[in-house]
């Protein structure tokens, strides 16, 4: 299923979390205790009825899937400051000839 609306995306994420919880054989009450959130917040998250970012984060961490969160905003691997500049590249410094005093 491809989510087109916010509501569909919420339902899809909730279904994935519920499936992961069931795969790990964890009941809702236990997961809510591990995550430090209320049971109703977990139910809302799994059913796609809206949730807070905090609830999503604590539940994902309690399920051991922190790597999901790292994919939301990946770190840049190439810094523009370290990229070579285009154009003339200076090879070395050259000393100026001093004027003669003759």
ABEGO torsion letter per residue (X at the ends): XBBABAAAAAAAAAAAAAAAAAAAGBBAAAAAAAAGBBAAAAAAAAAGAEBBAAAAAAAAAAAGAAAAAAAABBBBABBAAABBBBEBBBABBBBBBBBBAX
